Amino acid sequence: MHDLARNLNETLKGTCAAELLSDYGRRMYVPKGILVQSAEAKAKASRHNATIGVALEKGNVMYIPSMKEQFAPTMKASEIFSYAPMGGVPALRKVWKEDMVAKNPLLEGKSTSLPIVTCGLTNALSIVCSLFLEIGGSVVLPDMYWENYNLILDEQREANKVLFPLFSGNGFNVKGMEEAIASTTGPVMVMLNFPNNPTGYTPTPAEADAIVDLLKRQAANGRKISVVTDDAYFGLFFDDEPFHQSLFAKLCDADENILAIKCDAATKESMVWGFRVAFITYGCKGMTEEQYDALMQKTMGAIRGSLSNCTMSSQQILLKGMTRESYSSDKMVGVRKLGERYFRLKETLKKHEGEDFLKALPFNSGYFMSFWCKCDAEDLRQRLLNEYQTGIIRSDDHHVRIAFSSVDLENIEDLIDTVYKAASELV
Ligand SMILES: Cc1ncc(COP(=O)(O)O)c(C=O)c1O
């Protein structure tokens, strides 16, 4: 093990993070060679600085004008073409954290790490799993989850996935989640994604409290738990039913044995799907600044060893956009539009209440809703595609997912009526 990794592990000694790290996580560190020498040269090499691996001219990055012309004149060449600083553009990390606190008032006054920039949320999840999920380690998650988790959990980490049914009746299955955690031994990861893909469900405030209580009960038994909140669809709340803050805001100071890891992104929150800017933020009761720094160093090491660096131009554009005065109100325009579709969908479902061959699962947020179908879900998907030129996703043998986020308001009613019609023809 490298001495720098050993030092970071020493700093983390006594925290649950030290016991939750995977073997890879324990070995991670930020290499100092080129970085330290470049920093020293920046301070002292006033005559010639031949340390930096970019093309410079009179101290500025060189660029090809036909590239620069594609950006607004307000963007400097250094904001487009240079490498981004390790961990992300500092001003963006600060703004994202301030925004996070504004959106999650429970975070006010609580200590967390600074967010670290990753190349999209999938990358954030992959990094976090590499650091905190041992190969073959246990991860607890609801049985309805984003399909892409399989590539990370099964193929990268060969994880022991312990699934519990997401719903009990029409609400979140708190008991199922507690039983699933209790059935594992050793360090355990819990992955929670709300608003959920594929169901569009977010726990109510009472359920959020119950989830935190159950995790605290398990932690009080000595279990070390990393809780990853995948907040991809955060903020897409259209009525008062769901808890409007991230569970991270409650978990980041819940117990010394709980390491809360917030993975969130500009991807959906700021409607910049192709920018590939996401963030990892840590929170744990009793953790010191030095220990947060050690966790950030390990995370930056994992980024350096896989991507080296995240996109500079997207970070800079995001920063400029987020610091415009109109940002919050501009953002709400999109949320309101999705909300109108959500309410139209709920309204349309009322027409079909008695039809027992297709049942909507509970949904209260996000981009999606799911149906349980009596018929084979693939048959329904095929029929919709071939007879009605309508595309939906088959989630499993008896569930399909509808992305109301991608269908215009005026077409929502017809979409739902069509799904019911096709399903009725298959029973
Ligand atoms: C639940 C969930 N998590 C993460 C992501 C990944 O987001 P990104 O595009 O930033 O990688 C998605 C994208 O569809 C998602 O649905």
The ligand as a Tripos MOL2 file, in Angstrom:
@<TRIPOS>MOLECULE
LIG
   16    16     1     0     0
SMALL
NO_CHARGES

@<TRIPOS>ATOM
      1 C1        -31.9610    6.7690  -10.8850 C.3       1 LIG1
      2 C2        -30.9020    7.3130  -11.7760 C.ar      1 LIG1
      3 N1        -29.6750    7.4980  -11.2860 N.ar      1 LIG1
      4 C3        -28.6810    7.9830  -12.0390 C.ar      1 LIG1
      5 C4        -28.8900    8.3130  -13.3580 C.ar      1 LIG1
      6 C5        -27.7140    8.7480  -14.1730 C.3       1 LIG1
      7 O1        -27.5900   10.0750  -14.4200 O.3       1 LIG1
      8 P1        -26.4050   10.6010  -15.3590 P.3       1 LIG1
      9 O2        -27.0000   10.7700  -16.7250 O.co2     1 LIG1
     10 O3        -25.9700   11.8910  -14.7330 O.co2     1 LIG1
     11 O4        -25.3050    9.5910  -15.3640 O.co2     1 LIG1
     12 C6        -30.1580    8.1320  -13.9290 C.ar      1 LIG1
     13 C7        -30.3740    8.4570  -15.3350 C.2       1 LIG1
     14 O5        -31.3030    8.0890  -15.9980 O.2       1 LIG1
     15 C8        -31.1820    7.6130  -13.1200 C.ar      1 LIG1
     16 O6        -32.4060    7.3800  -13.6100 O.3       1 LIG1
@<TRIPOS>BOND
     1     1     2 1
     2     2     3 ar
     3     2    15 ar
     4     3     4 ar
     5     4     5 ar
     6     5     6 1
     7     5    12 ar
     8     6     7 1
     9     7     8 1
    10     8     9 2
    11     8    10 1
    12     8    11 1
    13    12    13 1
    14    12    15 ar
    15    13    14 2
    16    15    16 1
@<TRIPOS>SUBSTRUCTURE
     1 LIG1         1 GROUP 0 **** ****
